[in-house]
Amino acid sequence: MTALETLIAKVAAPDPGVALAAQSRLDRLTKPRGSLGRLEELALRVAVIVGHDRPRVERPVIFTLAADHGVVAEGVSAYPQAVTAQMVANFAAGGAGVNVLARHVGATVVVADLGVATDLGHPKVVARKIARGTASLATGAAMSRAEAEAAIEAGAGLVDEAAPDCIGTGEMGIGNTTAASALTSALTGADPGRVTGRGTGLDEPAWRRKVEVVRRALAVNRPDPRDPLGVLAALGGLEIAGLVGVILAGAARRLPVVLDGFIATAAALVAVRLCPPSREYLVASHRSAEPGHRVLLETLGLAPYLDLGLRLGEGTGAALGIGLLRAALACYTEMATFAEAGVAGRLPPEAGH
């Protein structure tokens, strides 16, 4: 078997039996049943994912993967390609939005170069460069299948090295909303005009050009949705492929995988098409302002926990999602039960008559 096939074979669906014990505890905590709303749902979900009715998250890690995209040459971004490397340096220095939010929720950020066009050589950036960016998906395949597989393996390796107990997904790559739009359209069948947003802030003419680039990419590459690796190679980015590996490795380790926004969720759909059981380990942190993100979430059957109009990427939404997850688990594990607190429980139904 290939390394990718071996990784996929390690992913098994969680055992739903843990849900009974977890739900029993939730119902005995000093509150009306269900009164913590989706925090209870989240605690229950994490218990099932990790296979234990007293889950803890003490080592959350956000993987922020970076790569450049040849499609930038088509004029699809409001920012120059050089910003990718500049922002990676900002991540490494701890000055970006993801760094601030990760510190706030007690998460570590692993920054990795999967395909930045320039050499970075920063001691706080993990070097896993597969290539110096991708080719333009508008004129042919963005990368080869071998490059896509190598990037997936590199992403999985990052998880093995970090050994987290909760994963957040993040990315950086000028032009990557175009790649994510093309992936979304190819894998869901949605029209490019419906799933392509304004990315870093395109005006109307530039947005129309971006939609046309996505249409051209689909026409040139003719991706087959039954071949998710082929779709990824043709239309994706090296950082997106790396995130596929992060997601699959998290699922193989039975860890909650907290998705960020549009790009990370495009990677998640590729992962689920490659390995359907991996879907059960996904937690949608938020709904992005990017229109394609709604389509991806609906396709995956995931309900986001936040809707804040975010469109920054980097793992910022994942950091907030990790904060919610930790809050949910704190309530679940630290609240007293009615018996422990000496508080009377709910009256039986006939007592209310």
Secondary structure in CASP SS format (residue, H / E / C, confidence):
PFRMAT SS
TARGET T0000
AUTHOR 0000-0000-0000
METHOD secondary structure of the structure
MODEL  1
M C 1.00
T C 1.00
A H 1.00
L H 1.00
E H 1.00
T H 1.00
L H 1.00
I H 1.00
A H 1.00
K C 1.00
V C 1.00
A C 1.00
A C 1.00
P C 1.00
D C 1.00
P C 1.00
G C 1.00
V H 1.00
A H 1.00
L H 1.00
A H 1.00
A H 1.00
Q H 1.00
S H 1.00
R H 1.00
L H 1.00
D H 1.00
R H 1.00
L E 1.00
T C 1.00
K C 1.00
P C 1.00
R C 1.00
G C 1.00
S C 1.00
L C 1.00
G C 1.00
R H 1.00
L H 1.00
E H 1.00
E H 1.00
L H 1.00
A H 1.00
L H 1.00
R H 1.00
V H 1.00
A H 1.00
V H 1.00
I H 1.00
V H 1.00
G C 1.00
H C 1.00
D C 1.00
R C 1.00
P C 1.00
R C 1.00
V C 1.00
E C 1.00
R C 1.00
P E 1.00
V E 1.00
I E 1.00
F E 1.00
T E 1.00
L E 1.00
A E 1.00
A E 1.00
D C 1.00
H C 1.00
G H 1.00
V H 1.00
V H 1.00
A H 1.00
E H 1.00
G C 1.00
V C 1.00
S C 1.00
A C 1.00
Y C 1.00
P C 1.00
Q C 1.00
A H 1.00
V H 1.00
T H 1.00
A H 1.00
Q H 1.00
M H 1.00
V H 1.00
A H 1.00
N H 1.00
F H 1.00
A H 1.00
A H 1.00
G C 1.00
G C 1.00
A C 1.00
G H 1.00
V H 1.00
N H 1.00
V H 1.00
L H 1.00
A H 1.00
R H 1.00
H H 1.00
V H 1.00
G C 1.00
A C 1.00
T E 1.00
V E 1.00
V E 1.00
V E 1.00
A E 1.00
D E 1.00
L E 1.00
G E 1.00
V C 1.00
A C 1.00
T C 1.00
D C 1.00
L C 1.00
G C 1.00
H C 1.00
P C 1.00
K C 1.00
V E 1.00
V E 1.00
A E 1.00
R C 1.00
K C 1.00
I C 1.00
A C 1.00
R C 1.00
G C 1.00
T C 1.00
A C 1.00
S C 1.00
L C 1.00
A C 1.00
T C 1.00
G C 1.00
A C 1.00
A C 1.00
M C 1.00
S C 1.00
R H 1.00
A H 1.00
E H 1.00
A H 1.00
E H 1.00
A H 1.00
A H 1.00
I H 1.00
E H 1.00
A H 1.00
G H 1.00
A H 1.00
G H 1.00
L H 1.00
V H 1.00
D H 1.00
E H 1.00
A H 1.00
A C 1.00
P C 1.00
D C 1.00
C E 1.00
I E 1.00
G E 1.00
T E 1.00
G E 1.00
E E 1.00
M E 1.00
G C 1.00
I C 1.00
G C 1.00
N H 1.00
T H 1.00
T H 1.00
A H 1.00
A H 1.00
S H 1.00
A H 1.00
L H 1.00
T H 1.00
S H 1.00
A H 1.00
L H 1.00
T H 1.00
G C 1.00
A C 1.00
D C 1.00
P H 1.00
G H 1.00
R H 1.00
V H 1.00
T C 1.00
G C 1.00
R C 1.00
G C 1.00
T C 1.00
G C 1.00
L C 1.00
D C 1.00
E H 1.00
P H 1.00
A H 1.00
W H 1.00
R H 1.00
R H 1.00
K H 1.00
V H 1.00
E H 1.00
V H 1.00
V H 1.00
R H 1.00
R H 1.00
A H 1.00
L H 1.00
A H 1.00
V H 1.00
N H 1.00
R C 1.00
P C 1.00
D C 1.00
P C 1.00
R C 1.00
D C 1.00
P H 1.00
L H 1.00
G H 1.00
V H 1.00
L H 1.00
A H 1.00
A H 1.00
L H 1.00
G C 1.00
G C 1.00
L H 1.00
E H 1.00
I H 1.00
A H 1.00
G H 1.00
L H 1.00
V H 1.00
G H 1.00
V H 1.00
I H 1.00
L H 1.00
A H 1.00
G H 1.00
A H 1.00
A H 1.00
R C 1.00
R C 1.00
L C 1.00
P C 1.00
V E 1.00
V E 1.00
L E 1.00
D C 1.00
G C 1.00
F H 1.00
I H 1.00
A H 1.00
T H 1.00
A H 1.00
A H 1.00
A H 1.00
L H 1.00
V H 1.00
A H 1.00
V H 1.00
R H 1.00
L H 1.00
C C 1.00
P H 1.00
P H 1.00
S H 1.00
R H 1.00
E H 1.00
Y H 1.00
L E 1.00
V E 1.00
A E 1.00
S C 1.00
H E 1.00
R C 1.00
S C 1.00
A C 1.00
E C 1.00
P H 1.00
G H 1.00
H H 1.00
R H 1.00
V H 1.00
L H 1.00
L H 1.00
E H 1.00
T H 1.00
L H 1.00
G C 1.00
L C 1.00
A C 1.00
P C 1.00
Y C 1.00
L E 1.00
D C 1.00
L C 1.00
G C 1.00
L C 1.00
R C 1.00
L C 1.00
G C 1.00
E C 1.00
G C 1.00
T H 1.00
G H 1.00
A H 1.00
A H 1.00
L H 1.00
G H 1.00
I H 1.00
G H 1.00
L H 1.00
L H 1.00
R H 1.00
A H 1.00
A H 1.00
L H 1.00
A H 1.00
C H 1.00
Y H 1.00
T H 1.00
E H 1.00
M C 1.00
A C 1.00
T E 1.00
F H 1.00
A H 1.00
E H 1.00
A H 1.00
G C 1.00
V C 1.00
A C 1.00
G C 1.00
R C 1.00
L C 1.00
P C 1.00
P H 1.00
E H 1.00
A H 1.00
G H 1.00
H C 1.00
END
